[in-house]
Amino acid sequence: MKENKRIGAGGILLFVLIAISVYFLVMALRGGSNITYAKLRQLFEEEQVTEFSVSNTRLTAKLKDGTTATCDLYDFAVFYEDMNDLVVQQKAAGIITDYDYHASHSPNVLQLLLPYVLGILGFVLLLNFIRGMTGAGPANDKMAQFGEAHIQTLSPRDKRVTFDDVAGADEEKEELEEIVSFLRAPEKFWDLGAHIPKGVLLVGPPGTGKTLLAKAVAGEAEVAFLSISGSDFVEMYVGVGASRVRSLFEQAKKLAPAIVFIDEIDAVGRQRGSGLGGGHDEREQTLNQLLVEMDGFTNNDGVVVMAATNRVDILDPALLRPGRFDRQVYVGLPDIKGREEILKIHARNKPLAEDVDLSRVAKGTPGFTGADLENLLNEAALLTGRRDQRAITMEALDEAVIKVIAGPEKHSRVIPERERKLTAYHEAGHAIVMHALPEHDPVHQISIVPRGQAGGMTIALPEEDRSYLSREFMLEQIVSLLGGRAAEQLILGDISTGASNDIQRATSMARKMVGTYGMSDRLGTVAFDAGHDEVFIGKSMAQTRPYSEKTAAEIDGEIRRIIDEAYGRCRAILEQYRPQLIEVAEYLLQHETMSAEEFARVFEKEA
């Protein structure tokens, strides 16, 4: 109520100020002078005035041509001393027939006081604004609200999320069960002298379900859940981030037991002093306050901090020590069993046809995250709806898999016949080489229909998940990547830019084999690369190469040797299977897409 009174007083002052200004503006527009005093004097001297009267310092004159002119005198005494003798002469001569000096000549009091009234009201408004900024006024309240954390709580739908809604993360759920048990019954742990981890950091690639796990913990424990993004702490105003951190933990303590979830914590938790110049900026100030709140002098019993990131390597070490984030839970890509369980969860409310086999879909989607699998089923449902079908078929799921991997088809794109032929032999070369390599994944589909930025594609799906890659497998991957370029040169006698991405990927894989994985017999079991890219300008500028120029030349030579040997092996395979290469390319030119079954029949004929 008190705040409303303050706002009302300021509003009244502002309203009075505006009303007075509008009043005099209207009066000026309605009765303003249309001639100056100099022009009025000239009209009298030229004997153009026939009648005039003065009222409240305003002179109204009737002219010989029948028009009327008005002039503000402001001071009648000046006009009387200046013009009275001329007026008397013209009156005697009959030029001026009538004039009136007897109207009130008192000045307009409101008009005289207007500047003072405006000044006083403006000064009062300024004092009121300053009092609000420095005291308990409404402006100060707005500043205080600006420093408060923009917290989101669970929606009614999210409150129902439990561990049953999370699939493909059994070990991760077991790790988090302790947090749930503590939040439900903390006394059991306190009696044993144990304390629950103050912070749990969920680490993993994007889309693996880190945020969903945090919601499931809150849903299982049935406690308050305060969620905020790491980027919400960082503002252009100094001190706002630290103020929001304090506000976040103050609210969490009031609601304890509670879970504080910070999504994308790397936005505020990056290593201090890593930027260019290493200055103490607003982000570092916010991080310092977060470190103090998590494990400082204050007691945060009953408050568990959870955070998610996919870049744990750039977080500040002080944030990862025991007492802050005591436990890191890695949420990785789901295996074939996990993918099937995730598909079943996302297919709960979707009608599936009888021919749908989710286990086969899970087998053909290695490397897919939970978000990818959800998108896959959604794309299949959209495709089914466009076809006016009632249930999602296996065909729709297969098409959705290809769409998620490579993007939508571009049938409307006009491609010259020469480019179609080049693309057909390029993709056929990939497929033939893949088929001939014993360790390579089997060919699933070949297409020369443009998708995304690719003019065509050859998809090979693995039969099982791989945790590690052998040297022979990686060498075969390089050979298969060069199959398109080798086929262009072998059949068409020329090469094109279509293999640029294949060459980049092959070179990158060869470089990792030599510099990161120690797979070179010549250079030995030595890692020459850090294994990850630096993300700070300050670090990358100060970084020096940890090997000599001679070693760098040897690394380049070893990479060249791997690529050259792979290309020679690729050429030998294509020359051996030249008839099959031509047959596959001709089929693609006629039908544009070739399935795994049709591709297998090409080799059955020769057998």
MOLIN-V302630 format. One record per pair of residues at least 24 apart in sequence whose C-alpha atoms are under 6 Angstrom apart, sorted by sequence separation. I is the first residue (numbers start at 1). J is the second residue. If there is no record, write none. Layout:
# MOLIN-V302630
I,J  I,J
This chain:
# MOLIN-V302630
376,400  336,362  336,363  295,323  478,506  295,324  294,324  427,458  230,262  225,258  227,260  229,262  230,263  224,258  225,259  226,260  227,261  228,262  229,263  230,264  439,473  223,258  230,265  34,70  35,71  231,267  333,369  33,70  184,221  230,267  356,393  33,71  230,268  353,391  356,394  33,72  352,391  353,392  351,391  352,392  353,393  410,450  180,221  409,450  410,451  409,451  408,451  238,282  242,286  259,303  261,305  263,307  264,308  265,309  270,314  271,315  407,451  51,96  241,286  257,302  258,303  259,304  260,305  261,306  262,307  263,308  264,309  270,315  271,316  407,452  50,96  51,97  53,99  256,302  257,303  259,305  260,306  261,307  269,315  270,316  434,480  50,97  51,98  52,99  53,100  54,101  242,289  256,303  433,480  51,99  55,103  56,104  57,105  55,104  56,105  510,559  56,106  430,480  163,216  430,483  162,216  429,483  430,484  161,216  429,484  162,219  427,484  161,219  162,220  426,484  429,487  159,219  426,487  426,488  153,225  153,226  152,226  152,227  151,227  151,228  486,571  479,566  483,570  479,570  147,240  149,244  147,243  148,244  147,244  364,461  149,247  148,247  149,248  199,304  201,306  202,307  205,310  198,304  199,305  200,306  201,307  202,308  203,309  204,310  199,306  201,308  203,310  199,324  200,325  198,324  199,325  204,330  199,326  200,327  201,328  202,329  203,330  204,331  200,328  202,330  203,331  204,332  197,326  448,592  447,592  447,593  446,593  446,594  445,594  445,595  445,596  444,596  428,581  428,584  428,585  425,585  208,369  424,585  207,369  208,370  207,370  207,371  424,588  168,334  168,338  167,341  167,342  275,536  276,537  276,538  275,538  274,538
